[in-house]
Amino acid sequence: MGLLRKSRWMFLALLLSLVPASSLAGVLISVGVAPPVLPVYVQPPCPQPGWMWTPGYWAYGDDGYYWVPGAWVPAPYTGALWTPPYWGWSGGLYVFHGGYWGPHVGYYGGVNYGFGYGGIGFAGGIWRGHDFVYNTAVVHVNNVYVHNTYVDRTVVERNTIANDRHVAYSGGPGGINHQPLPEERSAMREQHMAATSVQQQHMQAARSDKSFYVHNNGGHPQTLAAERPMGYTNHRAPSNVRPQQPNSFNNNHGNSNAAQNRPQYQNQPSRQPQYQQQQSHGNNQPPRNESRPAPQHEQSRPQPQHEEKSPKEHR
């Protein structure tokens, strides 16, 4: 048993030595058991301009897997896009890769989290100068406060990997089969920023709440998504508030009491995904008809449309 444990640590040390420096913070945990399937939930509306959707995901703590609810969070700087974390398969273990901010969305294993994160890139909106414009074909906004919107369904179809089984990991037995595209590899080599203190506080609130753990909820947490991060105490800002530039972002620590800051959006009945393009299988080969992601920064400017949308459902 001691030799097996030592061999596992040696393997992880070798794996870390092969990972780019910008990604070191994301490869810290390896587990012998696959994460549960991704739950289906309704996305809360974006509460104010310049906030970005961060999908919910399974993390791992002292008591096993626990759910970190999806949440809208303030963008740390103008032009920032979030690459969500994911579980990958390597050397017989499920390895966690943390998320990060950067000018482009990188590789997240082809895992379809929904709401613009269909497995390849991000289809939920684009930056237009200092303003983020939301694609209401896939994200839900509070149109009392958020007015920069447009509708583009074709980008959603081009960047979707079907995930009927709601698999939460890439590679390995039954995992998502998507190898990084050149654009994703390029984004992985860019300068990155780790999760903000607001995001870290949100994760720690979930970790400290036993109701989020699989062994207590059977893989079906009561709370699945949040309009704001747990513990975030700032009140709603005026609709003209814009994200600040790097190095001037004020990380708000708020209240660390998870029970008092429980998200409002809870489990909803499952429905079929609104869009699917291809079925992925865990055979470690790229899908045959895999499409390349459209550029994530604006090429031609769609005209903003003001329309009220009903909440979108995860897949």
Stockholm file with secondary structure:
# STOCKHOLM 1.0

chainA/1-315         MGLLRKSRWMFLALLLSLVPASSLAGVLISVGVAPPVLPVYVQPPCPQPGWMWTPGYWAYGDDGYYWVPGAWVPAPYTGALWTPPYWGWSGGLYVFHGGYWGPHVGYYGGVNYGFGYGGIGFAGGIWRGHDFVYNTAVVHVNNVYVHNTYVDRTVVERNTIANDRHVAYSGGPGGINHQPLPEERSAMREQHMAATSVQQQHMQAARSDKSFYVHNNGGHPQTLAAERPMGYTNHRAPSNVRPQQPNSFNNNHGNSNAAQNRPQYQNQPSRQPQYQQQQSHGNNQPPRNESRPAPQHEQSRPQPQHEEKSPKEHR
#=GR chainA/1-315 SS CHHHHHHHHHHHHHHHHTSCGGGGGGEEEEESSCCCCCCCBBCCCBCSTTEEEECCEEEEETTEEEEECEEEEECSSTTCEEECCEEEEETTEEEEECCEEESSCCCCTTCCCBTTBSBSSCCSEEEETTEEEEETTTCCBCTTTCCCEECCSHHHHHTBCBCTTCCCEESSTTCBCCCCCHHHHHHHTSCCBCCCHHHHHHHHHHHHCGGGBHHHHTTCCSEEEESSCTTCCCCCCCTTCCCCCTTCCCCCCCCCCTGGGCCSEEBCCCCCCSCCCCBCCSSSSCCTTCCCCCCSSCSSCCCCCCCCCCCCBCC
#=GC SS_cons         CHHHHHHHHHHHHHHHHTSCGGGGGGEEEEESSCCCCCCCBBCCCBCSTTEEEECCEEEEETTEEEEECEEEEECSSTTCEEECCEEEEETTEEEEECCEEESSCCCCTTCCCBTTBSBSSCCSEEEETTEEEEETTTCCBCTTTCCCEECCSHHHHHTBCBCTTCCCEESSTTCBCCCCCHHHHHHHTSCCBCCCHHHHHHHHHHHHCGGGBHHHHTTCCSEEEESSCTTCCCCCCCTTCCCCCTTCCCCCCCCCCTGGGCCSEEBCCCCCCSCCCCBCCSSSSCCTTCCCCCCSSCSSCCCCCCCCCCCCBCC
//
